[in-house]
Amino acid sequence: MTVDRDTRDSKAGERGGADLAVHDDWFPSGWTRVLPRHQALLMCLVLSTAASRPVTGTLDEVVQEVFGDSLGDFLRELGEDLDSPVLWLQPDDLAWAKDTGEEDRVRAEAEARREACEGALRAGGFPVPATMRDLVGTMLALGIAHTAEGRWTMPERLPLPEKVLRLPEDLREIFRKLRHSEAVAPSKQALIRYLDEDLGRPGEIFTTPGRLAEAVHLSPGELRAALDYLAADEHLRLYRGIPRVPVASAGDLQDHQRFHLVPDWERYDEDHVLVVRHDDTEDQGPRR
């Protein structure tokens, strides 16, 4: 786990200090999509801090050790104490709504998410949280954390929501895309780094999958996955032949077959800026 300074600019309790730990796997695991997002993050901070310092005792003792008497100030709009109700929608979620119609849409989406996620918990035999204290109990039941004899621990890799719960298909599709993105990310970053730093952002290159894979130090399969992922994001285009014909998938190219790779650096840079803004305001996990 890593130790991260909390972004709320409020200090934890005098005994606990101001540094809180957050589990490395919290955002990649995707639990923010299944549990009440902001309160679950707060409880993850509590559990991660208790596990990493370590802080022992009951949940109330751990919270007192970490926050002292300042928990209410730290919670702000999330509640007043551990017995505050869980929030699937908080005022900040409506801050960017331009009109009442958009507010209604945000509320409806939050309600649909609540029903879907609570339904998945019930179907799996897990407790549905009504308060933040209950939320910790749900996180324990899901295997996100463990406690025994006052000692709090968290597994090195958190369980994945789609492995633990029978989620609705739309959520399962979100997680399928997320896991694919995670799997391709190292190859995609290696390819972008080669095009950007080694080749100086060319307008296009004419090469073969085999030659490019060797230059980037990837296997041909890893290279094809990276090419297809970047093409799907419209960060590059693939062509072959004269006149040029778009390549539907890098998998259609033989290792020795020449093709044109045409990056769209402007689109890539635009999306990169969007990722930074997303990280600062929501899940802190890369969208692409």
C-alpha positions in Angstrom: 0.0 0.0 0.0 1.1 3.6 -0.6 0.7 6.5 1.8 -1.1 9.5 0.2 -1.8 13.0 1.6 -5.6 13.4 1.6 -6.9 16.1 -0.8 -9.5 17.5 1.6 -6.9 19.8 3.3 -8.1 18.7 6.7 -5.9 17.0 9.2 -6.6 13.7 10.8 -6.5 13.4 14.6 -3.5 14.8 16.5 -2.4 11.3 17.5 -2.9 9.9 14.1 -1.1 12.6 12.1 -2.2 13.9 8.7 -1.0 11.1 6.4 -3.6 8.5 5.4 -2.9 5.3 3.5 -4.8 4.1 0.5 -4.5 0.6 -0.9 -2.7 0.5 -4.3 -5.5 -1.7 -5.7 -8.4 0.4 -4.6 -9.0 2.4 -7.8 -7.9 -0.3 -10.3 -10.1 -2.9 -8.6 -13.2 -0.9 -9.5 -15.1 -1.0 -6.2 -15.9 2.7 -6.6 -18.4 1.6 -9.2 -20.2 -0.8 -7.0 -20.2 0.8 -3.5 -21.2 4.3 -2.5 -18.2 6.0 -4.2 -17.1 8.8 -1.8 -17.9 7.1 1.5 -16.3 3.8 0.3 -13.1 5.7 -0.5 -13.1 7.3 3.0 -13.7 3.9 4.6 -10.9 2.4 2.5 -8.6 5.2 3.8 -9.5 4.2 7.3 -9.0 0.5 6.7 -5.8 1.0 4.7 -4.4 3.3 7.5 -5.3 0.8 10.2 -3.6 -2.0 8.3 -0.4 -0.1 7.3 0.5 1.7 10.5 -0.8 -0.6 12.2 -3.7 0.8 14.3 -5.5 -1.8 16.4 -8.8 -1.9 18.1 -12.5 -1.8 17.2 -13.6 0.3 14.3 -14.6 3.2 16.6 -11.2 3.0 18.3 -9.4 3.0 14.9 -11.4 6.0 13.7 -10.6 7.8 17.0 -6.9 7.0 16.7 -6.8 8.2 13.1 -9.0 11.2 13.3 -9.2 12.2 16.9 -12.2 14.4 17.3 -12.1 15.7 13.8 -14.0 13.0 11.9 -17.0 15.3 11.4 -14.8 18.0 9.8 -13.2 15.4 7.6 -16.5 14.0 6.4 -18.0 17.3 5.5 -20.9 16.5 3.2 -20.5 12.7 3.6 -22.0 12.6 7.0 -21.4 13.4 10.7 -20.2 10.1 12.0 -20.1 6.4 11.3 -23.8 6.1 11.8 -24.6 8.5 9.1 -26.5 7.0 6.1 -24.7 5.9 3.0 -25.0 8.3 0.1 -25.3 7.0 -3.5 -25.7 10.7 -4.5 -24.1 13.7 -2.8 -24.5 17.4 -3.5 -21.2 17.6 -5.4 -22.6 15.2 -8.0 -25.2 17.8 -9.0 -22.8 20.7 -9.0 -22.2 20.5 -12.8 -25.8 20.0 -13.8 -26.8 22.9 -16.1 -30.6 22.7 -15.5 -33.3 20.7 -13.7 -33.5 18.2 -16.5 -29.9 17.3 -16.1 -30.2 17.1 -12.3 -33.1 14.7 -12.8 -30.9 12.6 -15.1 -28.1 12.5 -12.5 -30.6 11.5 -9.8 -32.1 8.8 -11.9 -28.7 7.4 -12.8 -27.7 7.4 -9.1 -30.9 5.6 -8.1 -30.5 3.0 -10.9 -26.9 2.4 -9.7 -28.0 2.0 -6.1 -30.7 -0.5 -7.1 -28.4 -2.5 -9.3 -25.5 -2.6 -6.8 -27.8 -3.3 -3.8 -29.4 -6.1 -5.8 -26.1 -7.6 -6.6 -25.1 -7.6 -2.9 -28.4 -9.2 -1.9 -28.1 -11.9 -4.6 -24.6 -12.7 -3.4 -25.7 -13.0 0.2 -23.8 -9.9 1.3 -25.2 -7.2 3.7 -26.6 -4.1 2.1 -25.2 -1.1 4.0 -27.5 1.5 5.4 -24.8 3.5 7.3 -21.1 4.0 6.9 -20.6 1.6 9.8 -22.6 -0.9 7.9 -20.4 -0.1 4.8 -17.3 -1.3 6.6 -19.1 -4.5 7.5 -20.0 -5.0 3.8 -16.4 -4.4 2.8 -15.2 -6.9 5.3 -17.8 -9.5 4.0 -16.6 -8.9 0.5 -13.0 -9.6 1.5 -11.7 -6.1 0.9 -10.4 -6.1 4.5 -10.2 -8.4 7.4 -10.1 -8.0 11.2 -9.3 -10.4 14.0 -8.5 -9.7 17.6 -8.3 -5.9 16.9 -5.8 -6.3 14.1 -6.9 -4.9 10.6 -5.4 -6.3 7.4 -6.1 -6.0 3.7 -5.0 -8.5 1.0 -2.2 -7.5 -1.3 -4.6 -7.8 -4.3 -8.2 -6.8 -3.6 -11.0 -9.1 -4.8 -12.5 -8.0 -8.1 -16.2 -7.0 -8.0 -17.1 -9.0 -11.1 -15.6 -12.1 -9.5 -17.4 -11.7 -6.2 -20.8 -10.4 -7.3 -23.3 -11.3 -10.0 -23.4 -7.9 -11.5 -25.9 -6.7 -14.2 -24.6 -7.0 -17.7 -24.0 -3.2 -18.2 -21.6 -3.2 -15.2 -20.0 -6.5 -16.3 -19.3 -4.9 -19.7 -17.7 -1.9 -18.0 -15.4 -4.2 -16.0 -14.6 -6.2 -19.2 -13.4 -3.0 -20.8 -11.6 -1.9 -17.7 -9.7 -5.2 -17.4 -8.8 -5.2 -21.1 -7.5 -1.6 -20.8 -5.4 -2.7 -17.8 -4.0 -5.7 -19.7 -3.1 -3.7 -22.8 -1.8 -0.6 -20.9 1.9 -1.6 -20.7 2.1 -2.5 -24.4 0.2 0.7 -25.4 2.5 2.9 -23.3 5.6 1.2 -24.7 4.5 1.8 -28.3 3.5 5.5 -27.6 6.8 6.0 -25.8 8.7 4.6 -28.8 6.8 6.8 -31.3 7.0 9.9 -29.1 10.5 9.8 -27.6 12.5 7.6 -29.9 11.0 8.7 -33.2 10.1 12.2 -32.3 6.3 12.0 -33.0 6.4 11.2 -36.7 3.4 12.0 -38.9 3.5 8.4 -40.1 5.8 5.4 -40.4 5.9 2.6 -43.0 6.9 -0.7 -41.4 5.9 -4.3 -40.6 4.4 -5.7 -37.4 7.4 -7.9 -36.9 9.9 -5.1 -37.3 7.9 -2.7 -35.1 7.4 -5.3 -32.4 11.2 -5.8 -32.3 11.9 -2.1 -32.1 9.4 -1.6 -29.2 10.5 -4.8 -27.4 7.1 -6.4 -27.6 5.8 -9.7 -28.9 3.8 -9.5 -32.1 0.7 -10.3 -30.2 1.3 -7.5 -27.7 2.0 -5.0 -30.5 -1.2 -5.9 -32.3 -3.3 -5.5 -29.2 -1.7 -2.1 -28.6 -2.3 -1.0 -32.2 -5.9 -2.1 -32.1 -6.5 -0.4 -28.7 -5.0 2.9 -29.9 -6.9 2.7 -33.2 -10.2 2.1 -31.3 -9.4 5.3 -29.4 -8.7 7.1 -32.7 -5.1 7.9 -31.6 -3.8 6.3 -34.8 -4.9 4.8 -38.1 -3.6 1.8 -40.0 -3.5 1.5 -43.8 -2.0 -0.9 -46.3 -1.6 -1.0 -50.1 -1.6 1.5 -52.9 -4.0 3.2 -53.0 -4.2 3.0 -49.2 -6.9 0.9 -47.7 -7.8 1.1 -44.0 -6.8 -1.9 -41.9 -9.8 -3.1 -39.8 -7.6 -4.9 -37.3 -3.9 -5.3 -36.7 -4.6 -9.0 -36.5 -5.2 -8.9 -40.2 -1.5 -8.0 -40.8 1.1 -10.7 -41.3 4.4 -10.2 -39.4 6.2 -9.4 -42.6 3.4 -7.3 -44.2 4.1 -3.6 -44.7 1.6 -1.1 -43.5 1.3 2.6 -42.8 0.9 3.7 -39.1 -0.5 7.3 -38.9 -0.7 8.7 -35.4 -3.2 11.5 -34.5 -1.1 13.3 -32.0 -3.6 16.1 -31.6 -6.3 13.7 -30.6 -3.9 11.8 -28.3 -2.9 15.0 -26.6 -6.6 16.1 -26.2 -7.5 12.8 -24.6 -4.4 12.9 -22.4 -5.6 16.2 -20.9 -9.0 14.8 -20.3 -7.5 11.9 -18.3 -5.7 14.3 -16.0 -8.9 16.2 -15.3 -10.8 12.9 -14.7 -8.1 11.7 -12.3 -8.3 14.9 -10.3 -12.1 14.8 -9.9 -13.3 11.3 -9.7 -11.9 7.8 -9.6 -8.2 8.7 -10.0 -7.8 5.8 -12.3 -6.9 6.2 -16.0 -9.9 6.1 -18.4 -7.6 5.1 -21.3 
